[in-house]
Amino acid sequence: MAPRFPIHLQSVRSYRPCMYRTNSEVVTRVHKSLLANLLSFCESHNIHDWKGIQESRIKEVFDQPLWKLLELEGKYVKDYVSEGVVSIEDNTGQPVNPNSGRWTDDDLRRAFPELANVQEPSKEKAFKCQLEHVNSRRLLVESLLLKRITLDELVEKHLIGCVVTLAEHTRLRTKHESLDDPWLKYRKADPPVRVWSRANQEWLF
C-alpha cells in the first residue's frame, strides 16, 4: 500500500499535498459569475444589507460560491493553520489529512497519552479541523452589496481560509471583524488563536 504522505516530507508545517483538481480558472470564473448575478438580483430588488439577505432567504445561495471558491485548492490545504493544528501536526509527525480534516485515532493516541482510553479521539473538538472564513461570509457579502470591494478584490485579497480546530473555532467571534485587519478576531479570541503561515514559515502574531 502506498504511504499516505510523501516520503520526502521534511516538515509537516510546510506540507501541501499534490492533488488532481478541476481547472481552477474555470471554477473561479463560474462562481464569480454566480456572485455577479446574485449582486445584480439584490440591486434590482433593493437588497443592500445582511438583514435584506436573510429576509429574502438567499443567504444559502451566497454561501455556495463563497465556499466553493475558498475550497478551490482543497478544503484543508491552506497556507494558514492555527496553533492548535500545528501542535497536533508536530506531536503526531503527520499533517492533517487533506480530505477529512483529521488524524487517525492511532496517531492521536500515540501522540497524546491522555487519549489512550478515548474511543474515537479524532472526533474530539480539540483534534478535529474546521476550515474557517477568516473574513466571515456576512462581512464579505455586505462589503460587496455596499460596493466597498469588487468581486476581483474579494477573490484575490479578502477570501482567506484558515484551518483551525473545532475547539478554536468556537472562540472566534464575528463581532471582532475588519476587512482592513482580517486577523483581528483571532487576536481578540480568549485565549488568542495564533496562526502559522506555511508559505512564509512564520507565526503571523
C-alpha positions in Angstrom: 0.0 0.0 0.0 1.3 3.4 -0.9 2.2 5.7 2.0 -0.4 8.2 2.9 2.1 11.1 2.9 5.2 11.7 0.7 8.4 10.1 1.8 10.3 13.3 1.0 8.2 15.3 3.5 10.6 17.3 5.6 8.2 19.3 7.8 4.6 18.9 8.5 4.3 22.6 8.9 5.0 23.2 5.3 3.1 20.2 3.9 0.8 20.9 0.9 -0.2 17.7 -0.9 -0.2 17.5 -4.7 -3.7 16.6 -5.8 -5.5 16.4 -9.1 -8.1 19.2 -9.3 -10.6 20.7 -11.6 -9.3 23.6 -13.6 -9.2 26.4 -11.0 -9.6 29.2 -13.5 -12.9 27.6 -14.8 -14.2 27.1 -11.3 -13.3 30.6 -10.3 -15.0 32.1 -13.4 -18.2 30.1 -12.8 -18.6 31.1 -9.2 -17.6 34.7 -9.8 -20.3 34.8 -12.4 -22.8 33.3 -9.9 -21.9 36.0 -7.4 -22.2 38.8 -10.0 -25.7 37.5 -10.9 -26.7 37.5 -7.2 -25.5 41.0 -6.7 -27.5 42.2 -9.7 -30.6 40.4 -8.3 -30.0 42.2 -5.0 -29.6 45.6 -6.6 -32.8 45.2 -8.7 -34.7 44.2 -5.5 -33.3 46.9 -3.3 -31.4 44.4 -1.1 -28.5 46.3 0.4 -27.6 44.6 3.7 -27.5 41.3 5.6 -30.9 41.8 7.0 -32.3 42.0 3.5 -30.4 38.9 2.5 -31.9 37.0 5.5 -35.4 38.3 4.9 -35.2 37.2 1.2 -33.9 33.8 2.3 -31.0 33.9 -0.1 -28.1 33.5 2.4 -27.5 29.9 1.4 -27.4 30.9 -2.3 -24.5 33.3 -1.5 -22.9 30.6 0.7 -22.4 28.1 -2.1 -20.0 30.1 -4.3 -18.1 31.6 -1.3 -17.4 28.1 0.0 -16.6 26.6 -3.4 -14.1 29.4 -4.1 -12.5 29.0 -0.6 -12.2 25.2 -1.1 -10.7 25.5 -4.6 -7.3 24.1 -3.7 -8.6 21.6 -1.2 -10.7 22.0 1.9 -7.8 21.5 4.3 -5.0 22.5 2.1 -4.3 26.1 3.2 -1.3 28.3 3.8 -2.8 29.4 7.1 -3.2 27.0 10.0 -3.9 27.6 13.7 -1.6 27.0 16.7 -3.8 24.0 17.6 -3.4 22.4 14.2 0.4 23.0 14.3 0.7 21.4 17.7 -1.1 18.3 16.7 0.9 18.0 13.5 4.2 18.4 15.5 3.1 15.9 18.1 1.9 13.2 15.7 4.5 13.9 13.0 1.7 13.9 10.5 -0.1 16.7 8.6 -3.8 16.9 8.8 -5.5 14.6 6.2 -6.3 16.9 3.3 -9.7 15.2 2.7 -11.1 14.5 6.1 -9.5 17.2 8.3 -8.5 14.6 10.8 -5.7 12.5 12.0 -6.0 8.7 12.6 -7.1 7.6 16.1 -3.9 5.5 16.4 -1.7 8.6 15.6 -3.6 10.7 18.2 -3.4 8.0 20.9 0.4 7.5 20.3 1.0 11.3 20.5 -1.3 12.1 23.4 -1.3 9.5 26.2 -4.4 11.2 27.8 -6.4 9.9 24.8 -5.5 6.2 25.4 -9.0 5.3 26.6 -10.9 7.6 24.3 -12.9 5.5 21.8 -12.6 7.9 18.8 -10.2 10.8 19.6 -10.4 12.0 16.0 -13.9 13.2 16.7 -13.0 15.3 19.7 -13.3 19.0 19.1 -9.7 19.6 20.1 -8.4 17.1 17.5 -10.8 17.7 14.5 -10.3 20.5 12.0 -12.6 23.2 10.5 -12.0 25.4 7.5 -12.8 28.9 8.5 -13.5 32.0 6.5 -11.1 34.5 8.1 -13.4 37.3 6.8 -16.9 35.9 7.5 -19.3 35.3 4.7 -21.6 38.0 6.1 -18.8 40.6 6.1 -17.8 39.7 2.5 -21.4 39.8 1.2 -22.2 43.1 2.9 -19.0 44.6 1.6 -20.0 43.5 -2.0 -23.5 44.9 -1.6 -22.2 48.2 -0.3 -19.6 48.3 -3.1 -16.7 48.5 -0.6 -14.9 45.8 -2.6 -15.2 44.3 -6.1 -15.5 40.7 -7.0 -11.9 40.6 -8.1 -10.8 42.1 -4.8 -12.9 39.5 -2.9 -11.2 36.6 -4.7 -7.7 37.9 -4.9 -7.4 39.6 -1.4 -10.3 39.1 1.0 -11.4 35.5 0.6 -8.9 33.9 3.1 -9.1 30.4 4.6 -7.6 29.2 7.8 -7.6 25.6 9.1 -8.4 25.6 12.9 -9.5 23.0 15.4 -13.2 22.9 16.2 -12.4 23.9 19.8 -10.6 27.1 18.4 -13.4 27.8 16.0 -15.9 28.2 18.9 -13.6 31.0 20.3 -13.7 33.1 17.1 -16.4 35.8 17.2 -17.5 37.7 14.1 -18.2 40.9 16.2 -14.4 41.4 16.0 -14.1 41.8 12.3 -12.4 44.2 9.9 -11.5 43.8 6.2 -8.5 46.0 7.0 -7.4 43.7 9.8 -8.6 40.2 8.9 -6.8 38.5 11.9 -8.5 40.8 14.5 -10.9 38.2 15.7 -8.1 35.7 16.1 -6.2 38.1 18.3 -9.4 39.0 20.2 -10.3 35.4 20.9 -10.0 34.3 24.6 -7.3 33.0 24.6 -6.0 34.3 21.2 -5.8 31.8 18.3 -2.3 32.2 16.8 -1.8 31.5 13.1 1.1 29.9 11.3 1.9 30.7 7.7 3.1 27.7 5.8 4.2 29.8 2.8 6.4 32.1 4.9 7.2 29.6 7.7 6.4 32.0 10.5 3.8 33.0 13.0 1.6 35.9 11.9 1.4 37.0 15.6 
